[in-house]
């Protein structure tokens, strides 16, 4: 067991487990993970996300709604456009860890 694992405060984890599970559940779908990765790089409107990730309506709307409900993204309206930005420091931290573990090899 690593020294970091030995120092876990399991009582705190028990109290935070629901929040952690909500974040992890959102990341279990490839499209939602990629949406969060893309949004983590800067605010994007729905049309940009659809084009960049090749996720079409209504699936894109369903995924964005899930992310919004989980408070992982926030929205801003400008005219008819809705812009999405990252709404969670925890999501950004997990994305960074995933990138380090799986993309920097």
C-alpha positions, 0 to 999 in steps of 0.5 A: 500500500502506498503512503498516500493510500495509508493517509486517506481519511475514510470518514471524509471519503464516506461523507463525500462518496455521493459527490465522487460517484456522481462525477465518476458516473458522468465520466463513464460514457465516452461522449460525456468524457470527451465533452468535458475534455473539450469544454475544459479547454475553453467555452464552446457553443453547442454547434462547435461541440457537435462539429468537433466531436461528431455527436449529433442531436438529440444525443448531444443535448442529452449528454449536456443535460446530464453534465449540467444536472451533475453541475459539471458544466455551466451555461451562458446564453448569448442570443440564440446560442448557449455556451458551455464551460466547465463548472467543476474544479473536481472534474478538471482535476480528474480530467488532468489525471486521466490525461496524464495516465492515458494520453501522455504515454 
